[in-house]
């Protein structure tokens, strides 16, 4: 959460660690496993360069699409504010978010 440079750096590192950790999962290294990550379409989130982070950690972005909010809502999904939750601010909408699909590069 958050929208300052320090928050960006922490979230970028989190994504790097996430993709890197996937390389240790045998299930990820075999088959046609897809990794899905959804981010809001704001300048802040776009500045993270998600597809570049994935590429640098062995994954290629193979598809993007609008986040299927209605489908997820049917299963009880609701956006939750993380940072700032104590301030009683409502969570930002998931509308206009993008779902990114990644596959392992050079899948053995």
Backbone as ProteinMPNN parsed JSONL, in Angstrom:
{"seq_chain_A": "XXXXXXXXXXXXXXXXXXXXXXXXXXXXXXXXXXXXXXXXXXXXXXXXXXXXXXXXXXXXXXXXXXXXXXXXXXXXXXXXXXXXXXXXXXXXXXXXXXXXXXXXXXXX", "coords_chain_A": {"N_chain_A": [[0.822, -1.196, 0.0], [0.216, 2.375, 0.003], [1.691, 5.383, -1.411], [4.165, 6.558, -1.761], [7.652, 7.048, -2.592], [9.238, 5.306, -1.052], [7.383, 3.327, -0.398], [6.894, 2.338, -2.94], [9.417, 1.241, -3.567], [9.562, -0.826, -1.644], [7.399, -2.445, -2.443], [8.126, -3.136, -5.052], [10.411, -4.643, -4.468], [9.177, -6.706, -3.061], [7.698, -7.912, -5.142], [9.824, -8.76, -6.793], [11.034, -10.622, -5.08], [8.897, -12.389, -4.867], [8.569, -13.423, -7.55], [11.111, -14.548, -7.842], [11.042, -16.477, -5.805], [9.263, -18.255, -6.879], [10.735, -19.697, -8.676], [11.815, -21.703, -7.231], [9.87, -23.512, -6.839], [8.785, -26.631, -7.66], [6.461, -27.258, -9.062], [5.991, -24.961, -10.537], [8.088, -24.985, -12.275], [7.524, -26.94, -14.072], [5.246, -28.085, -16.585], [2.423, -26.064, -17.641], [2.044, -23.827, -16.012], [0.406, -20.905, -14.919], [0.99, -17.623, -13.765], [-0.754, -15.219, -12.037], [-1.165, -11.79, -11.628], [-2.592, -8.918, -10.288], [-2.921, -5.477, -10.739], [-3.761, -2.104, -9.937], [-4.665, 0.414, -12.351], [-2.925, 2.897, -12.238], [-0.735, 5.735, -12.242], [1.15, 5.385, -10.235], [1.202, 2.541, -9.743], [1.808, 1.622, -12.31], [4.37, 2.582, -12.506], [5.895, 0.698, -11.275], [6.7, -1.172, -13.114], [5.944, -3.9, -13.681], [5.999, -6.048, -15.618], [8.653, -5.968, -16.481], [10.011, -6.522, -14.104], [9.187, -9.171, -13.725], [10.295, -10.355, -16.032], [13.041, -10.017, -15.572], [13.305, -11.863, -13.622], [12.846, -14.344, -14.683], [10.332, -14.783, -15.885], [7.773, -14.352, -18.314], [5.507, -11.92, -19.487], [2.573, -12.9, -20.755], [-0.003, -12.254, -21.339], [-2.493, -9.741, -20.931], [-5.337, -8.399, -19.328], [-8.499, -6.848, -18.603], [-9.24, -6.702, -15.169], [-11.338, -9.204, -13.979], [-13.636, -8.193, -12.297], [-16.391, -8.572, -11.652], [-16.683, -11.364, -11.789], [-14.935, -12.228, -9.734], [-16.14, -10.955, -7.587], [-18.476, -12.404, -7.291], [-17.589, -14.541, -5.859], [-17.11, -13.509, -3.432], [-15.056, -11.654, -3.3], [-13.652, -8.649, -2.163], [-12.227, -5.406, -2.312], [-9.601, -4.533, -0.1], [-8.251, -2.175, 2.094], [-4.87, -1.786, 2.852], [-2.312, -0.439, 3.936], [-2.932, 2.377, 5.871], [-5.338, 1.592, 6.808], [-6.093, 1.984, 9.383], [-6.948, 4.525, 9.373], [-9.517, 4.584, 8.674], [-10.277, 4.891, 6.04], [-11.903, 4.181, 2.968], [-11.336, 1.331, 0.885], [-9.607, 1.505, -2.255], [-11.228, 1.247, -5.433], [-11.4, -1.747, -7.426], [-11.969, -1.546, -10.0], [-11.016, -0.831, -13.34], [-8.574, -2.083, -13.129], [-5.729, -4.112, -14.013], [-5.218, -7.429, -15.02], [-2.448, -9.39, -15.087], [-0.805, -11.955, -16.847], [1.574, -14.449, -16.451], [4.218, -16.58, -17.647], [6.676, -19.102, -17.154], [9.911, -18.532, -18.383], [11.789, -20.358, -20.757], [10.868, -22.888, -19.932], [11.548, -25.949, -18.492]], "CA_chain_A": [[0.0, 0.0, 0.0], [0.897, 3.653, 0.032], [2.028, 5.913, -2.73], [5.401, 7.317, -1.734], [8.761, 6.315, -3.208], [9.64, 4.212, -0.157], [6.387, 2.263, -0.581], [7.15, 1.75, -4.257], [10.616, 0.403, -3.46], [9.22, -2.039, -0.886], [6.519, -3.292, -3.242], [8.932, -3.675, -6.15], [11.227, -5.716, -3.89], [8.253, -7.806, -2.772], [7.421, -8.601, -6.407], [11.054, -9.459, -7.193], [11.157, -11.794, -4.208], [7.816, -13.305, -5.231], [8.913, -14.138, -8.781], [12.301, -15.345, -7.565], [10.655, -17.637, -4.994], [8.557, -19.213, -7.736], [11.723, -20.535, -9.355], [12.137, -22.812, -6.33], [8.694, -24.389, -6.767], [8.83, -27.629, -8.727], [5.23, -27.168, -9.855], [6.143, -23.833, -11.446], [9.115, -25.3, -13.258], [7.037, -27.943, -15.01], [3.886, -27.843, -17.064], [2.047, -24.774, -18.217], [1.537, -23.029, -14.903], [0.269, -19.466, -15.119], [1.045, -16.767, -12.586], [-1.633, -14.066, -12.251], [-0.966, -10.651, -10.727], [-3.483, -7.814, -10.635], [-2.568, -4.161, -10.206], [-4.601, -0.995, -10.381], [-4.108, 1.202, -13.453], [-2.596, 4.265, -11.857], [0.664, 6.062, -12.517], [1.96, 4.78, -9.182], [1.379, 1.106, -9.982], [2.502, 1.448, -13.59], [5.79, 2.898, -12.307], [6.577, -0.48, -10.759], [7.215, -1.942, -14.252], [5.71, -5.299, -13.317], [6.456, -7.001, -16.644], [10.115, -5.952, -16.462], [10.405, -7.256, -12.892], [8.981, -10.594, -14.009], [11.272, -10.763, -17.041], [14.351, -10.097, -14.908], [13.279, -12.992, -12.694], [12.578, -15.594, -15.374], [8.945, -14.942, -16.315], [7.34, -13.489, -19.405], [4.095, -11.529, -19.481], [2.006, -13.469, -21.976], [-1.355, -11.739, -21.576], [-3.077, -8.797, -19.983], [-6.766, -8.203, -19.552], [-9.169, -6.14, -17.517], [-9.508, -7.559, -14.022], [-12.75, -9.622, -14.014], [-14.164, -7.852, -10.977], [-17.694, -9.202, -11.413], [-16.462, -12.791, -11.534], [-14.355, -12.383, -8.404], [-17.134, -10.496, -6.609], [-19.418, -13.511, -7.082], [-16.986, -15.45, -4.884], [-16.909, -12.785, -2.19], [-13.913, -10.744, -3.321], [-13.834, -7.209, -1.969], [-10.929, -4.765, -2.094], [-9.304, -4.198, 1.292], [-7.135, -1.236, 2.254], [-3.825, -2.307, 3.729], [-1.737, 0.718, 4.622], [-3.932, 3.424, 6.059], [-6.602, 0.999, 7.254], [-6.448, 2.551, 10.684], [-7.511, 5.851, 9.147], [-10.925, 4.358, 8.318], [-10.531, 5.24, 4.645], [-12.378, 3.036, 2.199], [-10.368, 0.78, -0.063], [-9.828, 1.945, -3.63], [-11.946, 0.3, -6.278], [-10.619, -2.611, -8.311], [-12.336, -1.236, -11.384], [-9.89, -0.306, -14.115], [-7.333, -2.783, -12.798], [-5.277, -5.03, -15.054], [-4.752, -8.757, -14.646], [-1.283, -9.783, -15.88], [-0.571, -13.398, -16.843], [2.989, -14.731, -16.683], [4.677, -17.959, -17.797], [8.117, -19.297, -16.953], [10.738, -18.506, -19.59], [12.617, -21.565, -20.875], [10.287, -23.913, -19.075], [12.173, -27.251, -18.808]], "C_chain_A": [[0.853, 1.24, 0.0], [1.273, 4.136, -1.341], [3.241, 6.828, -2.682], [6.526, 6.433, -2.264], [9.214, 5.131, -2.352], [8.674, 3.03, -0.277], [6.606, 1.56, -1.913], [8.329, 0.789, -4.168], [10.321, -0.904, -2.73], [8.359, -2.994, -1.714], [7.237, -3.897, -4.443], [9.794, -4.825, -5.632], [10.369, -6.936, -3.564], [7.954, -8.603, -4.043], [8.649, -9.356, -6.912], [11.22, -10.739, -6.383], [10.104, -12.846, -4.543], [8.187, -14.108, -6.474], [10.132, -15.027, -8.569], [11.952, -16.597, -6.77], [9.941, -18.692, -5.832], [9.516, -20.158, -8.444], [12.105, -21.749, -8.519], [10.999, -23.821, -6.22], [8.706, -25.36, -7.937], [7.607, -27.563, -9.626], [5.344, -26.06, -10.891], [7.108, -24.178, -12.567], [8.683, -26.357, -14.256], [5.637, -27.564, -15.467], [3.677, -26.438, -17.591], [1.427, -23.866, -17.16], [1.503, -21.557, -15.272], [0.351, -18.768, -13.768], [0.199, -15.542, -12.907], [-1.351, -13.011, -11.188], [-1.879, -9.531, -11.209], [-3.008, -6.539, -9.95], [-3.542, -3.123, -10.738], [-3.887, -0.222, -11.486], [-3.935, 2.655, -13.034], [-1.125, 4.494, -12.178], [1.573, 5.388, -11.49], [2.228, 3.305, -9.464], [2.088, 0.837, -11.301], [3.996, 1.704, -13.443], [6.574, 1.712, -11.746], [7.194, -1.316, -11.877], [7.142, -3.449, -13.995], [6.262, -6.281, -14.342], [7.98, -7.073, -16.7], [10.645, -6.711, -15.247], [10.299, -8.756, -13.145], [10.043, -11.109, -14.974], [12.659, -10.938, -16.423], [14.445, -11.281, -13.95], [12.766, -14.272, -13.339], [11.161, -15.833, -15.839], [8.601, -13.923, -17.389], [5.856, -13.179, -19.265], [3.494, -11.965, -20.81], [0.608, -12.959, -22.288], [-1.685, -10.685, -20.525], [-4.547, -8.66, -20.335], [-7.334, -7.394, -18.394], [-9.443, -7.133, -16.392], [-10.992, -7.907, -14.003], [-13.424, -9.437, -12.655], [-15.487, -8.543, -10.683], [-17.551, -10.68, -11.082], [-15.93, -13.003, -10.121], [-15.337, -11.97, -7.316], [-18.149, -11.586, -6.295], [-18.904, -14.489, -6.028], [-16.623, -14.738, -3.585], [-15.73, -11.838, -2.16], [-14.364, -9.31, -3.057], [-12.451, -6.596, -1.769], [-10.783, -4.353, -0.631], [-8.127, -3.228, 1.315], [-6.127, -1.874, 3.205], [-3.246, -1.142, 4.516], [-2.805, 1.803, 4.722], [-5.262, 2.901, 6.556], [-7.046, 1.581, 8.585], [-7.06, 3.938, 10.553], [-8.966, 5.778, 8.703], [-11.264, 4.825, 6.901], [-11.007, 3.997, 3.916], [-11.298, 2.586, 1.224], [-10.651, 1.315, -1.456], [-10.519, 0.852, -4.432], [-10.977, -0.545, -7.098], [-11.014, -2.409, -9.768], [-11.118, -0.622, -12.066], [-8.551, -0.881, -13.67], [-6.997, -3.742, -13.934], [-4.797, -6.327, -14.427], [-3.631, -9.132, -15.614], [-1.096, -11.289, -15.736], [0.883, -13.643, -17.247], [3.215, -16.233, -16.833], [6.19, -17.978, -17.597], [8.81, -19.267, -18.302], [11.607, -19.755, -19.584], [12.154, -22.654, -19.93], [10.87, -25.266, -19.451], [11.156, -28.303, -19.179]], "O_chain_A": [[2.081, 1.158, -0.003], [1.187, 3.395, -2.32], [3.343, 7.768, -3.47], [6.37, 5.217, -2.373], [9.537, 4.069, -2.885], [9.095, 1.874, -0.261], [6.515, 0.336, -2.002], [8.248, -0.345, -4.64], [10.778, -1.967, -3.149], [8.566, -4.207, -1.686], [6.981, -5.045, -4.808], [9.898, -5.864, -6.282], [10.796, -8.072, -3.772], [7.959, -9.833, -4.018], [8.524, -10.477, -7.406], [11.51, -11.803, -6.932], [10.38, -14.045, -4.509], [8.127, -15.338, -6.458], [10.171, -16.15, -9.073], [12.505, -17.667, -7.028], [10.007, -19.883, -5.529], [9.154, -21.288, -8.773], [12.657, -22.716, -9.044], [11.147, -24.863, -5.582], [8.643, -24.937, -9.091], [7.712, -27.791, -10.831], [4.846, -26.204, -12.007], [6.95, -23.704, -13.692], [9.418, -26.64, -15.202], [4.937, -26.806, -14.795], [4.622, -25.727, -17.935], [0.408, -23.219, -17.4], [2.446, -21.027, -15.86], [-0.155, -19.265, -12.763], [0.408, -14.895, -13.933], [-1.305, -13.311, -9.996], [-1.93, -9.233, -12.403], [-2.731, -6.522, -8.75], [-4.073, -3.249, -11.841], [-2.658, -0.206, -11.549], [-4.708, 3.527, -13.432], [-0.367, 3.542, -12.364], [2.64, 4.882, -11.837], [3.379, 2.872, -9.423], [2.891, -0.092, -11.39], [4.802, 1.117, -14.165], [7.805, 1.734, -11.748], [8.117, -2.091, -11.625], [8.14, -4.164, -14.081], [6.925, -7.249, -13.971], [8.535, -8.144, -16.946], [11.619, -7.457, -15.353], [11.211, -9.515, -12.818], [10.622, -12.174, -14.759], [13.361, -11.903, -16.725], [15.536, -11.656, -13.521], [12.305, -15.18, -12.648], [10.805, -16.966, -16.16], [9.075, -12.787, -17.37], [5.051, -14.06, -18.963], [3.867, -11.454, -21.865], [0.086, -13.2, -23.377], [-1.214, -10.741, -19.389], [-4.942, -8.791, -21.494], [-6.713, -7.278, -17.338], [-9.834, -8.273, -16.643], [-11.83, -7.006, -14.012], [-13.736, -10.405, -11.962], [-15.687, -9.048, -9.579], [-18.23, -11.187, -10.188], [-16.423, -13.865, -9.393], [-15.362, -12.57, -6.242], [-18.629, -11.685, -5.166], [-19.689, -15.182, -5.381], [-15.918, -15.291, -2.74], [-15.421, -11.271, -1.112], [-15.328, -8.825, -3.65], [-11.594, -7.202, -1.126], [-11.736, -3.883, -0.009], [-7.125, -3.442, 0.632], [-6.499, -2.432, 4.238], [-3.656, -0.893, 5.65], [-3.495, 2.096, 3.746], [-6.213, 3.666, 6.713], [-8.241, 1.658, 8.871], [-7.624, 4.465, 11.511], [-9.574, 6.801, 8.39], [-12.422, 5.12, 6.606], [-10.563, 2.888, 4.212], [-10.455, 3.377, 0.8], [-11.807, 1.552, -1.806], [-10.393, -0.333, -4.122], [-9.872, -0.108, -7.42], [-10.447, -3.036, -10.663], [-10.295, 0.028, -11.422], [-7.514, -0.235, -13.819], [-7.866, -4.133, -14.713], [-4.068, -6.324, -13.436], [-3.845, -9.184, -16.825], [-1.213, -11.835, -14.639], [1.359, -13.115, -18.252], [2.511, -17.047, -16.236], [6.88, -16.989, -17.845], [8.356, -19.9, -19.255], [12.104, -20.166, -18.535], [12.954, -23.263, -19.219], [10.721, -25.704, -20.592], [11.524, -29.441, -19.469]]}, "name": "protein", "num_of_chains": 1, "seq": "XXXXXXXXXXXXXXXXXXXXXXXXXXXXXXXXXXXXXXXXXXXXXXXXXXXXXXXXXXXXXXXXXXXXXXXXXXXXXXXXXXXXXXXXXXXXXXXXXXXXXXXXXXXX"}
